Amino acid sequence: MKIAIGALLVVAVALFAAYRNDDAIVAKLQAEADKAIAAEGGKGIRADFTGRNGWTTRHPTLHGGDDLDDGVRSRVARAVAAVPGVGGVHWANRKARAAAQEAANEPGPFHCQRDVESLLDVRVIRFAQSSAAIEEGSELLLDEVAEALKPCRGSIIAVSGHSDAVGNAAVNLRLSRERADAVRDALVARGLPRDSLRSEGYGSARPVEGLEPEDPANRRIEFSVISIMPQVPTPVDTPDAG
């Protein structure tokens, strides 16, 4: 009995230490997020690192800034998401979601690409260091990406991996390809047909416009939805064409 009580006390102390450690980590993330928000002119925006259960989380919710234009809000969200240790962010209000829904009502397949871009506007698909293994924290984001792409199953969807220009170019190229393949396979596992997905890696050949090739923000996965034009039969292909 005494041994059992002792074991429970050890577990309790360990859990308490873990919570204290988590609180310290999140407090540091909070400070860095506040700096990132201020640097992007996000007056009135705050990052809340408290989850629904009241515990601290590395996935902050952004509040406020409704009067700011979408460009500022987007830059703020990207800046907070780029803070090392942050697992992704989302807005508390429905403004961004309403804009995505408006785009989804447009005809043609390209609304799917815009829907995915709106998801990746504030969150990124994360991988283990120097690996093509997708981090567990990105599984939910991949679920949402797959759902956004499913209405466009009649189109070819290109999944492209990109890297920065730091390190060996051949290694970066290979890793960008492997990461694009990993995302393609994850989408197939979520119900998208493999034959409609094309994966390719470009290494550091296509940096984000306005960024230096060495900027870490160039490490990314992008999606392009390509419309399939209906084939028009020629007189030779048409039965009884003469």
C-alpha positions, 0 to 999 in steps of 0.5 A, spaced: 500 500 500 505 504 501 509 503 495 502 504 491 501 511 494 509 513 493 508 511 486 502 516 485 506 521 489 511 520 484 506 521 478 503 527 481 509 530 482 512 529 475 505 531 472 506 538 476 513 539 474 510 538 466 505 543 467 509 548 470 514 546 464 509 547 459 507 554 462 514 556 462 514 554 454 507 557 453 509 564 456 515 564 452 511 563 446 506 568 448 512 574 449 514 572 442 507 572 439 506 579 442 512 581 439 510 578 432 503 582 432 506 588 434 511 588 428 506 587 423 502 592 426 496 588 429 494 593 433 488 590 437 490 583 436 492 578 441 494 571 441 490 566 446 494 560 448 489 557 452 485 551 450 478 549 450 479 545 457 483 551 460 490 548 459 495 552 455 496 550 448 501 551 443 496 552 438 493 559 439 487 563 437 487 570 435 482 575 437 481 582 435 483 586 429 476 586 426 477 593 423 484 591 420 484 590 413 485 582 410 493 584 408 495 586 415 491 580 419 494 575 414 501 578 415 500 577 423 497 570 423 503 568 418 508 571 423 505 568 429 505 561 426 512 562 424 514 563 431 518 557 433 514 552 437 508 555 435 503 549 432 499 553 428 494 558 429 486 560 427 482 566 428 476 566 433 471 570 429 468 567 422 471 573 417 476 568 414 471 562 413 466 567 410 471 569 405 473 562 403 465 560 403 464 566 398 469 563 394 467 556 394 460 558 391 464 560 385 463 555 379 469 551 376 475 548 380 479 553 382 475 555 388 478 549 391 485 552 390 483 558 394 480 554 399 486 551 401 490 557 400 486 560 406 487 554 410 495 555 409 494 562 410 495 562 417 497 554 418 503 550 415 504 543 414 510 541 418 515 536 418 520 533 422 527 536 422 530 534 415 525 529 414 519 527 410 515 525 416 509 529 417 508 532 424 502 529 428 500 536 429 499 537 422 494 531 421 488 536 422 490 541 417 491 535 412 484 533 414 481 540 412 485 540 406 483 534 403 475 536 405 477 542 401 479 539 395 474 533 394 469 538 390 474 538 385 476 531 384 475 532 376 481 536 376 488 534 376 491 537 383 499 538 383 502 538 390 509 541 390 514 541 395 519 547 396 525 549 400 530 554 402 537 555 399 541 553 405 545 547 405 546 542 399 542 543 393 541 536 391 539 534 399 534 540 399 531 538 392 530 530 394 527 532 401 522 537 397 520 531 393 519 526 399 515 531 402 511 533 396 510 525 396 508 524 403 503 530 403 500 526 396 500 520 400 496 523 406 491 526 401 490 519 398 489 516 405 483 521 406 479 519 400 482 523 394 484 519 388 491 517 387 491 518 379 488 525 380 494 528 384 501 530 382 507 531 386 513 534 385 519 537 388 523 544 386 528 545 392 530 552 392 528 554 385 522 557 386 522 562 392 516 566 395 516 572 391 519 578 395 523 573 399 531 571 399 532 564 397 535 563 404 529 565 408 526 559 412 519 561 409 521 558 403 520 551 406 513 550 404 508 545 400 503 549 395 497 546 391 495 548 384 488 545 381 488 544 374 482 544 370 481 539 365 478 541 359 473 536 356 475 533 350 472 535 343 472 529 338 475 531 331 471 528 325 476 522 325 474 520 332 466 522 331 462 515 329 459 516 322 463 522 320 464 520 313 
